[in-house]
Amino acid sequence: MRKSFLMKKQKQKSLIKHKMKAKTLFLRYAMPCLVERIRRGEFTQEEFEKFCEDLIRGRDIPDEEMYRLFPVAMNFINDSAKKKNKFDGKVAIIDKDVVRQYFWYDHDDVVEKRMNPERKKYCLVLPAKVKEVNGKIALVQTPLDEREINLAFIGSENMLDKKVTVHYYHACEEISDQEFKELWEMKSG
């Protein structure tokens, strides 16, 4: 009975259309989610690497493919759009504010409810300070740990001491000192 209710709820949410105004930013945050789908055998490492390469090269991913690749994010981001009053009729406007609302704030609740406890800390989107850079790989400090991340989604030029957001082992975007401070305080408590 419970599964049937959840399936209906999932189908209802997917009926909402999206207008992606910040698709590249959304993809920078969502692409690392595929790591879990690789672990579950839904995608191969090679497919993931191709998707990442396509993102780096600026290849557009059609909306239909985004629903297939990121069903959880595409469904739950609607709630973030509502919080930001970003609806045009029945169309969710997914701009930078909505992407950040979902991945910086709302995503944590989704992770808490859906993720294996041992893997949660990697799925959280965290602020990080770049401590070392070696090509496209950086050592960063997050509120939870120190880890190596890939800078390929945002570029690696002049990133030493910069503030970024990280999801799994990927930098998603460079952020301001103020945004870093606010996220650090929120994510370390």
Contacts in CASP RR format, 6 or more apart in sequence:
PFRMAT RR
TARGET T0000
AUTHOR 0000-0000-0000
METHOD contacts of the structure
MODEL  1
MRKSFLMKKQKQKSLIKHKMKAKTLFLRYAMPCLVERIRRGEFTQEEFEK
FCEDLIRGRDIPDEEMYRLFPVAMNFINDSAKKKNKFDGKVAIIDKDVVR
QYFWYDHDDVVEKRMNPERKKYCLVLPAKVKEVNGKIALVQTPLDEREIN
LAFIGSENMLDKKVTVHYYHACEEISDQEFKELWEMKSG
10 71 0 8 1.000
10 75 0 8 1.000
13 75 0 8 1.000
13 76 0 8 1.000
13 78 0 8 1.000
14 67 0 8 1.000
14 71 0 8 1.000
14 74 0 8 1.000
14 75 0 8 1.000
16 78 0 8 1.000
16 90 0 8 1.000
16 91 0 8 1.000
16 92 0 8 1.000
17 90 0 8 1.000
17 91 0 8 1.000
17 92 0 8 1.000
18 63 0 8 1.000
18 74 0 8 1.000
18 77 0 8 1.000
18 91 0 8 1.000
18 92 0 8 1.000
18 94 0 8 1.000
19 88 0 8 1.000
19 91 0 8 1.000
19 92 0 8 1.000
19 93 0 8 1.000
19 94 0 8 1.000
20 26 0 8 1.000
20 63 0 8 1.000
20 66 0 8 1.000
20 94 0 8 1.000
21 93 0 8 1.000
21 94 0 8 1.000
21 95 0 8 1.000
21 96 0 8 1.000
22 94 0 8 1.000
22 95 0 8 1.000
22 96 0 8 1.000
22 98 0 8 1.000
22 99 0 8 1.000
23 60 0 8 1.000
23 61 0 8 1.000
23 66 0 8 1.000
23 94 0 8 1.000
24 55 0 8 1.000
24 58 0 8 1.000
25 96 0 8 1.000
25 99 0 8 1.000
25 172 0 8 1.000
25 173 0 8 1.000
26 66 0 8 1.000
26 73 0 8 1.000
26 77 0 8 1.000
26 94 0 8 1.000
26 99 0 8 1.000
27 55 0 8 1.000
27 61 0 8 1.000
27 66 0 8 1.000
28 55 0 8 1.000
28 153 0 8 1.000
28 154 0 8 1.000
28 170 0 8 1.000
28 172 0 8 1.000
28 173 0 8 1.000
29 73 0 8 1.000
29 99 0 8 1.000
29 102 0 8 1.000
29 103 0 8 1.000
29 125 0 8 1.000
29 165 0 8 1.000
29 167 0 8 1.000
29 172 0 8 1.000
30 66 0 8 1.000
30 69 0 8 1.000
30 70 0 8 1.000
30 73 0 8 1.000
30 103 0 8 1.000
31 51 0 8 1.000
31 52 0 8 1.000
31 55 0 8 1.000
31 153 0 8 1.000
31 170 0 8 1.000
32 167 0 8 1.000
32 168 0 8 1.000
32 169 0 8 1.000
32 170 0 8 1.000
32 172 0 8 1.000
33 70 0 8 1.000
33 72 0 8 1.000
33 73 0 8 1.000
33 123 0 8 1.000
33 167 0 8 1.000
33 168 0 8 1.000
34 43 0 8 1.000
34 48 0 8 1.000
34 51 0 8 1.000
34 69 0 8 1.000
35 48 0 8 1.000
35 122 0 8 1.000
35 168 0 8 1.000
36 115 0 8 1.000
36 119 0 8 1.000
36 123 0 8 1.000
37 43 0 8 1.000
38 44 0 8 1.000
38 45 0 8 1.000
38 47 0 8 1.000
38 48 0 8 1.000
51 61 0 8 1.000
51 69 0 8 1.000
52 152 0 8 1.000
52 153 0 8 1.000
54 61 0 8 1.000
55 61 0 8 1.000
55 153 0 8 1.000
56 152 0 8 1.000
56 153 0 8 1.000
61 69 0 8 1.000
66 74 0 8 1.000
67 74 0 8 1.000
72 110 0 8 1.000
72 114 0 8 1.000
73 102 0 8 1.000
73 107 0 8 1.000
76 102 0 8 1.000
76 106 0 8 1.000
76 107 0 8 1.000
76 110 0 8 1.000
77 92 0 8 1.000
77 94 0 8 1.000
77 98 0 8 1.000
77 99 0 8 1.000
77 102 0 8 1.000
78 92 0 8 1.000
79 102 0 8 1.000
79 106 0 8 1.000
80 98 0 8 1.000
80 101 0 8 1.000
80 102 0 8 1.000
80 105 0 8 1.000
80 106 0 8 1.000
81 87 0 8 1.000
81 92 0 8 1.000
81 93 0 8 1.000
81 94 0 8 1.000
81 98 0 8 1.000
82 92 0 8 1.000
83 101 0 8 1.000
83 106 0 8 1.000
84 97 0 8 1.000
84 98 0 8 1.000
84 101 0 8 1.000
86 92 0 8 1.000
86 93 0 8 1.000
86 94 0 8 1.000
86 95 0 8 1.000
86 97 0 8 1.000
86 98 0 8 1.000
87 93 0 8 1.000
92 98 0 8 1.000
103 125 0 8 1.000
103 165 0 8 1.000
103 167 0 8 1.000
103 172 0 8 1.000
104 125 0 8 1.000
104 165 0 8 1.000
104 183 0 8 1.000
107 124 0 8 1.000
107 125 0 8 1.000
108 124 0 8 1.000
108 125 0 8 1.000
111 120 0 8 1.000
111 123 0 8 1.000
111 124 0 8 1.000
112 120 0 8 1.000
115 123 0 8 1.000
121 144 0 8 1.000
121 145 0 8 1.000
122 168 0 8 1.000
122 169 0 8 1.000
123 167 0 8 1.000
123 168 0 8 1.000
124 144 0 8 1.000
124 167 0 8 1.000
124 187 0 8 1.000
125 165 0 8 1.000
125 166 0 8 1.000
125 167 0 8 1.000
125 172 0 8 1.000
126 142 0 8 1.000
126 143 0 8 1.000
126 144 0 8 1.000
126 165 0 8 1.000
126 166 0 8 1.000
126 167 0 8 1.000
126 183 0 8 1.000
126 187 0 8 1.000
127 142 0 8 1.000
127 143 0 8 1.000
127 163 0 8 1.000
127 164 0 8 1.000
127 165 0 8 1.000
127 166 0 8 1.000
127 175 0 8 1.000
127 179 0 8 1.000
127 180 0 8 1.000
127 183 0 8 1.000
127 184 0 8 1.000
127 187 0 8 1.000
128 140 0 8 1.000
128 141 0 8 1.000
128 142 0 8 1.000
128 149 0 8 1.000
128 163 0 8 1.000
128 164 0 8 1.000
128 165 0 8 1.000
128 166 0 8 1.000
128 171 0 8 1.000
129 140 0 8 1.000
129 141 0 8 1.000
129 161 0 8 1.000
129 162 0 8 1.000
129 163 0 8 1.000
129 180 0 8 1.000
130 138 0 8 1.000
130 139 0 8 1.000
130 140 0 8 1.000
130 159 0 8 1.000
130 160 0 8 1.000
130 161 0 8 1.000
130 162 0 8 1.000
130 163 0 8 1.000
130 164 0 8 1.000
131 138 0 8 1.000
131 139 0 8 1.000
131 140 0 8 1.000
131 141 0 8 1.000
131 146 0 8 1.000
131 160 0 8 1.000
131 161 0 8 1.000
132 138 0 8 1.000
132 139 0 8 1.000
132 160 0 8 1.000
133 139 0 8 1.000
133 151 0 8 1.000
133 156 0 8 1.000
133 159 0 8 1.000
133 160 0 8 1.000
135 151 0 8 1.000
135 156 0 8 1.000
136 150 0 8 1.000
136 151 0 8 1.000
136 152 0 8 1.000
136 155 0 8 1.000
136 156 0 8 1.000
137 148 0 8 1.000
137 149 0 8 1.000
137 150 0 8 1.000
137 151 0 8 1.000
138 148 0 8 1.000
138 149 0 8 1.000
138 150 0 8 1.000
138 151 0 8 1.000
138 156 0 8 1.000
138 159 0 8 1.000
138 171 0 8 1.000
139 146 0 8 1.000
139 147 0 8 1.000
139 148 0 8 1.000
140 146 0 8 1.000
140 147 0 8 1.000
140 148 0 8 1.000
140 149 0 8 1.000
140 164 0 8 1.000
140 166 0 8 1.000
140 171 0 8 1.000
142 166 0 8 1.000
142 187 0 8 1.000
143 184 0 8 1.000
143 187 0 8 1.000
143 188 0 8 1.000
143 189 0 8 1.000
144 187 0 8 1.000
144 188 0 8 1.000
147 166 0 8 1.000
147 169 0 8 1.000
148 169 0 8 1.000
149 164 0 8 1.000
149 166 0 8 1.000
149 169 0 8 1.000
149 170 0 8 1.000
149 171 0 8 1.000
150 169 0 8 1.000
150 170 0 8 1.000
150 171 0 8 1.000
151 159 0 8 1.000
151 171 0 8 1.000
152 170 0 8 1.000
153 170 0 8 1.000
153 171 0 8 1.000
153 172 0 8 1.000
154 164 0 8 1.000
154 171 0 8 1.000
154 172 0 8 1.000
154 173 0 8 1.000
154 174 0 8 1.000
159 171 0 8 1.000
159 174 0 8 1.000
162 174 0 8 1.000
163 174 0 8 1.000
163 175 0 8 1.000
163 176 0 8 1.000
163 177 0 8 1.000
163 179 0 8 1.000
163 180 0 8 1.000
164 171 0 8 1.000
164 172 0 8 1.000
164 173 0 8 1.000
164 174 0 8 1.000
164 175 0 8 1.000
165 171 0 8 1.000
165 172 0 8 1.000
165 173 0 8 1.000
165 175 0 8 1.000
165 183 0 8 1.000
166 172 0 8 1.000
175 183 0 8 1.000
END
